[in-house]
């Protein structure tokens, strides 16, 4: 009798465990485990006209989370990674994985590339990811990004209206903010405030 009860309890436990696993895989409350679609990638940033590599461009990968409800879709930034292009204009963003993120919904990503004096990707209409239609490149694929040179202060001021990074902790985007502030100071715009404890 005890054996039958034990077996029945085991089947119930296995059933609950299976449902839990399916719940996770199917974008349940602990989704994503991990950020499966946000793999590592690399690229090269060049001047649109001269085709020369751009050194020291800030590359910011922003991770968003999207959830749906009766009221509609909600999208917010949850994490980020940054890097700078090297002397050959190359950059690399490693894969991003996080376990047991307490969000229900789906993860997305966006790439922002900024260098003072150039049109920001993807906001500027003449910035381009060669052969890629999305702002987040395919996994493991190196993409060439073309940034247009801006010749006047008016063009450069108009280029500064983007705020996708505002919700991210400053320590995640220090290089990006510092380079952004270089352009603000040149244009006579008040620099972005970086919290002292996060410098």
Secondary structure, 3 states (H helix, E strand, C coil): CHHHHHHHHHHHHHHHHHHHHHHHHCCCCCCCCCCCCCCCEEEEEEECCCCCECCCCEEEEEEEEEEEECCEEEEEEEEEEEEECCCCCEEEECCCCCCCCCCCCEEEEEEEEECCCECCECCCCCCEECCCCCCCCCCCCEEEEEECECCCHHHHHHCCCCCCCCCCCHHHCHHHHHHHHHHHHHHCCCCCCCCHHHC
